[in-house]
Amino acid sequence: MSTHIHCTGVAGAKAGGLSFLVGGAEESYALAQPILSSMGQRIIHCGPSGAGLAAKICNNVRPGFYIESSTLIPPLSSLY
């Protein structure tokens, strides 16, 4: 099982506000869920092992696309 954590900062972590993207077998997830619940409120089982990592990578890449696209819009708009 792999677990990837999205942290809301130190204050959020201390308050139990972590989010978890979890990949692994259902049985492993069921065993880990009570422990993860003590540390965070959002726990998402993404599928088999590696799926939590894939979801975390997508989550991290997404803001980069927004930033990159916002720098391309002004030059492209001058073409029309």
Stockholm file with secondary structure:
# STOCKHOLM 1.0

chainA/1-80         MSTHIHCTGVAGAKAGGLSFLVGGAEESYALAQPILSSMGQRIIHCGPSGAGLAAKICNNVRPGFYIESSTLIPPLSSLY
#=GR chainA/1-80 SS CEEEEECCHHHHHHTTCEEEEEESCHHHHHHHHHHHHTTEEEEEEEESTTHHHHHHHHHHHHHHHHHHHHHHHHHHHTTC
#=GC SS_cons        CEEEEECCHHHHHHTTCEEEEEESCHHHHHHHHHHHHTTEEEEEEEESTTHHHHHHHHHHHHHHHHHHHHHHHHHHHTTC
//
